[in-house]
Amino acid sequence: MGKYRPSYILHNFPPRPWDIHPVWRGIGCVFMIVLPIMAYIIAVILVRENFVQQWVRIPRELTISINIPNLGQIFLLDILLAIVLLVVGMAIFTIVYSLIFRLFGPSRYSPVDSPPIKYRKRRR
């Protein structure tokens, strides 16, 4: 082992018995594109409907509109609500994914893990 060579390079780890399926990578990529678009569309619908129905009183500072050349006018409230909906949507998808992965995923320990420690019960 040399002075500048890390020790982990010297170890030959066995290959994993499973690999990430390309479909799951595609689904993740689609969610990265679709979820912000869905959050913005839902935010626009909620803000417009709130102006009609008066569910929540909105401060005048949040009703500022920003003029973007190719997109037109966008309300600041639309952007803020879209960010909130995006965070909530990602949290929901993360919780659902973790539950599905826990139920149907691979075993807890892989071949590179050490076996769990077995404790003997103490007699009293």
Backbone as a printed PyTorch tensor [residue, N CA C, xyz], in Angstrom:
tensor([[[  0.8490,  -1.1690,   0.0000],
         [  0.0000,   0.0000,   0.0000],
         [  0.8920,   1.2280,   0.0000]],

        [[  0.7410,   2.0670,  -1.0090],
         [  1.5690,   3.2460,  -1.1360],
         [  1.0610,   4.3950,  -0.2900]],

        [[  1.8390,   5.4320,  -0.2850],
         [  1.5060,   6.5840,   0.5300],
         [  0.2820,   7.3270,  -0.0010]],

        [[  0.1560,   7.4230,  -1.3290],
         [ -0.9290,   8.1950,  -1.9190],
         [ -2.0170,   7.3380,  -2.5480]],

        [[ -2.0000,   6.0710,  -2.3290],
         [ -2.9930,   5.1740,  -2.9130],
         [ -3.9890,   4.7690,  -1.8250]],

        [[ -5.2800,   5.0600,  -2.0090],
         [ -6.2540,   4.6900,  -0.9770],
         [ -6.3590,   3.1750,  -0.8240]],

        [[ -6.6840,   2.7530,   0.3720],
         [ -6.7460,   1.3170,   0.6470],
         [ -7.9690,   0.6630,   0.0210]],

        [[ -9.0350,   1.4270,  -0.2480],
         [-10.2400,   0.8080,  -0.7970],
         [-10.0650,   0.3820,  -2.2500]],

        [[ -9.0580,   0.8920,  -2.9450],
         [ -8.8200,   0.4850,  -4.3300],
         [ -8.2840,  -0.9500,  -4.3760]],

        [[ -7.6010,  -1.3730,  -3.3330],
         [ -6.9770,  -2.6880,  -3.3200],
         [ -7.9810,  -3.8190,  -3.1300]],

        [[ -9.1570,  -3.5170,  -2.5970],
         [-10.1380,  -4.5550,  -2.3300],
         [-10.9280,  -4.8950,  -3.5930]],

        [[-11.2090,  -6.1500,  -3.7870],
         [-12.0460,  -6.5910,  -4.9020],
         [-13.4140,  -6.9630,  -4.3530]],

        [[-14.3590,  -6.0630,  -4.5180],
         [-15.6970,  -6.3220,  -4.0320],
         [-16.4540,  -7.1750,  -5.0470]],

        [[-17.2920,  -8.0980,  -4.5680],
         [-18.0910,  -8.8910,  -5.5150],
         [-19.1430,  -7.9980,  -6.1720]],

        [[-19.5540,  -8.3190,  -7.3950],
         [-20.5840,  -7.4970,  -8.0460],
         [-21.9240,  -7.6450,  -7.3320]],

        [[-22.7460,  -6.6390,  -7.4570],
         [-24.0620,  -6.6820,  -6.8300],
         [-24.9240,  -7.7350,  -7.5170]],

        [[-25.7650,  -8.4170,  -6.7540],
         [-26.6460,  -9.3970,  -7.3900],
         [-27.8080,  -8.7440,  -8.1430]],

        [[-28.0280,  -7.4440,  -7.9650],
         [-29.1130,  -6.7480,  -8.6350],
         [-28.5840,  -5.4220,  -9.1560]],

        [[-29.2520,  -4.8840, -10.1340],
         [-28.8920,  -3.6010, -10.7000],
         [-30.1830,  -2.8050, -10.9050]],

        [[-30.0630,  -1.5020, -11.0030],
         [-31.2410,  -0.6630, -11.2040],
         [-31.7630,  -0.8910, -12.6170]],

        [[-33.0230,  -1.1920, -12.7140],
         [-33.6400,  -1.4420, -14.0110],
         [-33.7640,  -0.1170, -14.7650]],

        [[-33.4930,  -0.1130, -16.0690],
         [-33.5670,   1.1380, -16.8310],
         [-34.9500,   1.7880, -16.8250]],

        [[-35.9910,   1.0080, -16.6230],
         [-37.3410,   1.5880, -16.5670],
         [-37.4560,   2.5390, -15.3820]],

        [[-36.8640,   2.1670, -14.2440],
         [-36.9360,   3.0330, -13.0680],
         [-36.1800,   4.3340, -13.3040]],

        [[-35.0770,   4.2680, -14.0440],
         [-34.3590,   5.5020, -14.3730],
         [-35.2170,   6.3890, -15.2600]],

        [[-35.9310,   5.7840, -16.1990],
         [-36.8150,   6.5470, -17.0730],
         [-37.9600,   7.1810, -16.3230]],

        [[-38.5170,   6.4290, -15.3700],
         [-39.6180,   6.9720, -14.5670],
         [-39.1270,   8.1520, -13.7380]],

        [[-37.9400,   8.0640, -13.1860],
         [-37.3810,   9.1760, -12.4190],
         [-37.1550,  10.4000, -13.2840]],

        [[-36.6920,  10.1880, -14.4990],
         [-36.4750,  11.3020, -15.4210],
         [-37.8090,  11.9530, -15.8000]],

        [[-38.8190,  11.1400, -16.0390],
         [-40.1390,  11.6780, -16.3740],
         [-40.6980,  12.4880, -15.2080]],

        [[-40.5270,  11.9880, -13.9770],
         [-41.0250,  12.7330, -12.8190],
         [-40.2900,  14.0520, -12.6430]],

        [[-39.0160,  14.0970, -12.9870],
         [-38.2740,  15.3530, -12.8730],
         [-38.8090,  16.4000, -13.8460]],

        [[-39.3890,  15.9520, -14.9500],
         [-39.9270,  16.8850, -15.9390],
         [-41.4110,  17.1420, -15.7000]],

        [[-42.1660,  16.0960, -15.4220],
         [-43.6300,  16.2090, -15.3390],
         [-44.0840,  16.8530, -14.0290]],

        [[-43.4480,  16.5320, -12.9240],
         [-43.9270,  17.0350, -11.6300],
         [-43.8700,  18.5650, -11.5220]],

        [[-42.8060,  19.2510, -11.9460],
         [-42.8590,  20.7220, -11.9060],
         [-43.9270,  21.3100, -12.8290]],

        [[-44.1300,  20.6890, -13.9880],
         [-45.1770,  21.1860, -14.8970],
         [-46.5520,  21.0070, -14.2680]],

        [[-46.7940,  19.8380, -13.6700],
         [-48.0770,  19.5990, -12.9980],
         [-48.2710,  20.5640, -11.8350]],

        [[-47.2090,  20.8140, -11.0570],
         [-47.3170,  21.7210,  -9.9180],
         [-47.6630,  23.1320, -10.3870]],

        [[-47.0580,  23.5800, -11.4770],
         [-47.3570,  24.9220, -11.9690],
         [-48.7850,  25.0160, -12.5030]],

        [[-49.2320,  24.0120, -13.2370],
         [-50.5970,  24.0440, -13.7740],
         [-51.6220,  24.0410, -12.6420]],

        [[-51.4020,  23.2100, -11.6280],
         [-52.3220,  23.1680, -10.4810],
         [-52.2860,  24.4920,  -9.7240]],

        [[-51.0970,  25.0910,  -9.6020],
         [-50.9920,  26.3790,  -8.9180],
         [-51.7550,  27.4650,  -9.6610]],

        [[-51.6510,  27.4920, -10.9860],
         [-52.3870,  28.4930, -11.7760],
         [-53.8850,  28.2980, -11.6090]],

        [[-54.3300,  27.0490, -11.6520],
         [-55.7700,  26.7760, -11.4950],
         [-56.2470,  27.1970, -10.1120]],

        [[-55.4750,  26.8700,  -9.0650],
         [-55.8820,  27.2310,  -7.6990],
         [-55.9030,  28.7410,  -7.4910]],

        [[-54.9190,  29.4450,  -8.0180],
         [-54.8860,  30.9020,  -7.8380],
         [-56.0410,  31.5640,  -8.5820]],

        [[-56.3040,  31.1450,  -9.8070],
         [-57.4130,  31.7300, -10.5660],
         [-58.7570,  31.4500,  -9.8800]],

        [[-58.9040,  30.2400,  -9.3930],
         [-60.1570,  29.8880,  -8.7120],
         [-60.2820,  30.6190,  -7.3760]],

        [[-59.1430,  30.8970,  -6.7370],
         [-59.1810,  31.6480,  -5.4820],
         [-59.6110,  33.0900,  -5.7300]],

        [[-59.2290,  33.6650,  -6.8630],
         [-59.6860,  35.0230,  -7.1750],
         [-61.1950,  35.0610,  -7.3580]],

        [[-61.7700,  33.9880,  -7.8770],
         [-63.2220,  33.9470,  -8.0990],
         [-63.9650,  33.6170,  -6.8110]],

        [[-63.5300,  32.5670,  -6.1220],
         [-64.2430,  32.0590,  -4.9470],
         [-63.8880,  32.7660,  -3.6390]],

        [[-62.7420,  33.4460,  -3.5910],
         [-62.2710,  34.1300,  -2.3760],
         [-62.1220,  33.1830,  -1.1860]],

        [[-61.4060,  32.0670,  -1.3830],
         [-61.1700,  31.1150,  -0.2910],
         [-60.2050,  31.6920,   0.7340]],

        [[-59.0960,  32.2100,   0.2380],
         [-58.0430,  32.7340,   1.1100],
         [-57.7530,  34.1620,   0.6670]],

        [[-57.5960,  35.0420,   1.6380],
         [-57.2660,  36.4210,   1.2990],
         [-55.7810,  36.5010,   0.9500]],

        [[-55.4690,  37.0720,  -0.2050],
         [-54.1020,  37.1340,  -0.7110],
         [-53.5960,  38.5670,  -0.5760]],

        [[-52.3970,  38.7420,   0.0100],
         [-51.8400,  40.1030,   0.1090],
         [-51.5310,  40.6770,  -1.2740]],

        [[-51.6000,  41.9920,  -1.3640],
         [-51.3780,  42.6620,  -2.6340],
         [-49.9460,  42.4650,  -3.1580]],

        [[-48.9860,  42.2630,  -2.2680],
         [-47.5920,  42.0900,  -2.6760],
         [-47.3810,  40.8060,  -3.4780]],

        [[-48.2210,  39.8060,  -3.2420],
         [-48.0690,  38.5300,  -3.9490],
         [-48.8000,  38.5000,  -5.2830]],

        [[-49.5890,  39.5330,  -5.5650],
         [-50.3160,  39.5550,  -6.8380],
         [-49.5440,  40.2870,  -7.9270]],

        [[-48.2680,  40.5270,  -7.6930],
         [-47.4130,  41.1720,  -8.7030],
         [-47.2470,  40.2170,  -9.8770]],

        [[-47.3490,  40.7520, -11.0750],
         [-47.1450,  39.9110, -12.2480],
         [-45.7950,  40.2470, -12.8860]],

        [[-45.1390,  39.2060, -13.3800],
         [-43.8430,  39.3410, -14.0270],
         [-44.0660,  39.0750, -15.5140]],

        [[-43.5520,  39.9460, -16.3570],
         [-43.7230,  39.7760, -17.7930],
         [-42.4880,  39.0830, -18.3710]],

        [[-42.6600,  37.8580, -18.8260],
         [-41.5860,  37.0920, -19.4470],
         [-41.8530,  37.0970, -20.9520]],

        [[-40.8430,  37.4330, -21.7780],
         [-41.0930,  37.6610, -23.2130],
         [-41.8260,  36.5340, -23.9400]],

        [[-41.4060,  35.2980, -23.8030],
         [-42.0370,  34.2250, -24.5730],
         [-43.2050,  33.5590, -23.8510]],

        [[-43.3080,  33.7750, -22.5560],
         [-44.3550,  33.1020, -21.7820],
         [-45.5160,  34.0120, -21.4310]],

        [[-45.3260,  35.2980, -21.4360],
         [-46.3960,  36.2240, -21.0750],
         [-46.2950,  36.6350, -19.6170]],

        [[-47.4330,  36.9890, -19.0290],
         [-47.4440,  37.4250, -17.6410],
         [-47.5940,  36.2250, -16.7050]],

        [[-46.7740,  36.2170, -15.6750],
         [-46.8250,  35.1610, -14.6580],
         [-46.9330,  35.8450, -13.3100]],

        [[-47.8940,  35.4230, -12.5080],
         [-48.0430,  35.9720, -11.1640],
         [-46.9860,  35.3830, -10.2370]],

        [[-46.5160,  36.2050,  -9.3250],
         [-45.5480,  35.7450,  -8.3300],
         [-46.1640,  34.6700,  -7.4440]],

        [[-47.4440,  34.7960,  -7.1740],
         [-48.1410,  33.8060,  -6.3550],
         [-48.1910,  32.4470,  -7.0370]],

        [[-48.3110,  32.4400,  -8.3760],
         [-48.2810,  31.1690,  -9.1120],
         [-46.9590,  30.4440,  -8.9000]],

        [[-45.8720,  31.1770,  -8.9770],
         [-44.5480,  30.5680,  -8.8190],
         [-44.3560,  30.0490,  -7.3980]],

        [[-44.7440,  30.8550,  -6.4080],
         [-44.5710,  30.4270,  -5.0090],
         [-45.4310,  29.2120,  -4.6840]],

        [[-46.6650,  29.2200,  -5.1420],
         [-47.5420,  28.0770,  -4.8880],
         [-47.0610,  26.8400,  -5.6430]],

        [[-46.5200,  27.0230,  -6.8400],
         [-45.9730,  25.8900,  -7.5920],
         [-44.7880,  25.2730,  -6.8560]],

        [[-43.9400,  26.0790,  -6.2470],
         [-42.8020,  25.5570,  -5.4850],
         [-43.2920,  24.7660,  -4.2750]],

        [[-44.3020,  25.2920,  -3.5840],
         [-44.8570,  24.5790,  -2.4310],
         [-45.4780,  23.2480,  -2.8710]],

        [[-46.2440,  23.2850,  -3.9530],
         [-46.8600,  22.0500,  -4.4490],
         [-45.8090,  21.0540,  -4.9360]],

        [[-44.7260,  21.5470,  -5.5030],
         [-43.6460,  20.6720,  -5.9520],
         [-42.9850,  19.9700,  -4.7710]],

        [[-42.7460,  20.6940,  -3.6980],
         [-42.1430,  20.0800,  -2.5030],
         [-43.0910,  19.0510,  -1.8950]],

        [[-44.3680,  19.3860,  -1.8080],
         [-45.3460,  18.4430,  -1.2600],
         [-45.4730,  17.2090,  -2.1550]],

        [[-45.5140,  17.4190,  -3.4670],
         [-45.6020,  16.2930,  -4.3990],
         [-44.3870,  15.3820,  -4.3210]],

        [[-43.1950,  15.9670,  -4.2440],
         [-41.9880,  15.1500,  -4.1170],
         [-41.9840,  14.3790,  -2.7960]],

        [[-42.4650,  14.9940,  -1.7330],
         [-42.5280,  14.2980,  -0.4430],
         [-43.4910,  13.1100,  -0.5270]],

        [[-44.6220,  13.3030,  -1.1670],
         [-45.5880,  12.2040,  -1.3020],
         [-45.0070,  11.0740,  -2.1380]],

        [[-44.3800,  11.4150,  -3.2770],
         [-43.7850,  10.3730,  -4.1150],
         [-42.6320,   9.6700,  -3.4060]],

        [[-41.8700,  10.3890,  -2.5950],
         [-40.7710,   9.7740,  -1.8550],
         [-41.3020,   8.7910,  -0.8260]],

        [[-42.3480,   9.1540,  -0.1210],
         [-42.9270,   8.2570,   0.8840],
         [-43.5100,   7.0200,   0.2210]],

        [[-44.2470,   7.2120,  -0.8640],
         [-44.8370,   6.0610,  -1.5750],
         [-43.7370,   5.1570,  -2.1240]],

        [[-42.6900,   5.7470,  -2.7110],
         [-41.5980,   4.9460,  -3.2660],
         [-40.8760,   4.1720,  -2.1690]],

        [[-40.6470,   4.8050,  -1.0230],
         [-39.9520,   4.0930,   0.0500],
         [-40.7900,   2.9420,   0.5890]],

        [[-42.1070,   3.1110,   0.6480],
         [-42.9610,   2.0060,   1.0950],
         [-42.9460,   0.8560,   0.0910]],

        [[-43.0290,   1.1800,  -1.1980],
         [-42.9960,   0.1360,  -2.2210],
         [-41.6400,  -0.5570,  -2.2330]],

        [[-40.5580,   0.2190,  -2.1100],
         [-39.2200,  -0.3720,  -2.1050],
         [-39.0190,  -1.2620,  -0.8900]],

        [[-39.5630,  -0.8670,   0.2280],
         [-39.4380,  -1.6680,   1.4480],
         [-40.1940,  -2.9880,   1.3140]],

        [[-41.3460,  -2.9650,   0.6590],
         [-42.1480,  -4.1750,   0.5110],
         [-41.5980,  -5.1150,  -0.5570]],

        [[-41.2050,  -4.5650,  -1.7020],
         [-40.8450,  -5.4000,  -2.8370],
         [-39.3740,  -5.3280,  -3.2160]],

        [[-38.5670,  -4.5930,  -2.4950],
         [-37.1670,  -4.4020,  -2.8480],
         [-36.3010,  -5.6050,  -2.4920]],

        [[-35.0100,  -5.4830,  -2.7270],
         [-34.0910,  -6.5830,  -2.4170],
         [-33.9410,  -6.7620,  -0.9120]],

        [[-33.2270,  -7.8000,  -0.5400],
         [-33.0530,  -8.0690,   0.8830],
         [-32.2580,  -6.9510,   1.5430]],

        [[-32.3090,  -6.9330,   2.8270],
         [-31.6930,  -5.8570,   3.5760],
         [-30.1720,  -5.8870,   3.4870]],

        [[-29.6070,  -7.0760,   3.4980],
         [-28.1640,  -7.2230,   3.5100],
         [-27.6770,  -7.7840,   2.1780]],

        [[-26.6220,  -7.2100,   1.6530],
         [-26.0280,  -7.6920,   0.4060],
         [-24.8020,  -8.5440,   0.7490]],

        [[-24.1770,  -9.1690,  -0.2450],
         [-23.0070, -10.0050,   0.0480],
         [-21.8190,  -9.2390,   0.6240]],

        [[-21.7450,  -7.9260,   0.4140],
         [-20.6200,  -7.1720,   0.9650],
         [-20.8650,  -6.7410,   2.4060]],

        [[-22.0670,  -6.9140,   2.9120],
         [-22.3570,  -6.5690,   4.3020],
         [-21.9650,  -7.7170,   5.2160]],

        [[-21.5880,  -7.3490,   6.4260],
         [-21.3170,  -8.3950,   7.4100],
         [-22.6520,  -8.8830,   7.9580]],

        [[-22.6940, -10.1330,   8.4030],
         [-23.9610, -10.6370,   8.9340],
         [-24.3510,  -9.8760,  10.2040]],

        [[-25.6380,  -9.8150,  10.4850],
         [-26.0590,  -9.0880,  11.6940],
         [-25.5500,  -9.7900,  12.9430]],

        [[-25.2770,  -8.9980,  13.9420],
         [-24.7680,  -9.5360,  15.1980],
         [-25.9150, -10.2180,  15.9360]],

        [[-25.6680, -11.4410,  16.3610],
         [-26.6820, -12.1870,  17.1140],
         [-26.3130, -12.1250,  18.5910]],

        [[-27.2060, -11.5810,  19.3440],
         [-26.9850, -11.4440,  20.7670],
         [-27.6220, -12.6110,  21.5010]],

        [[-26.9500, -13.0700,  22.5090],
         [-27.5500, -14.0810,  23.3630],
         [-28.2470, -13.3730,  24.5120]],

        [[-29.3710, -13.9090,  24.8880],
         [-30.1200, -13.3060,  25.9850],
         [-29.4040, -13.6250,  27.2990]],

        [[-29.3530, -12.6470,  28.1610],
         [-28.7320, -12.8400,  29.4660],
         [-29.7280, -13.4640,  30.4210]],

        [[-29.2400, -14.4010,  31.1510],
         [-30.0900, -14.9600,  32.2130],
         [-30.0050, -14.0790,  33.4380]],

        [[-31.1120, -13.9540,  34.0820],
         [-31.1390, -13.1280,  35.2940],
         [-31.3670, -13.9650,  36.5080]]])
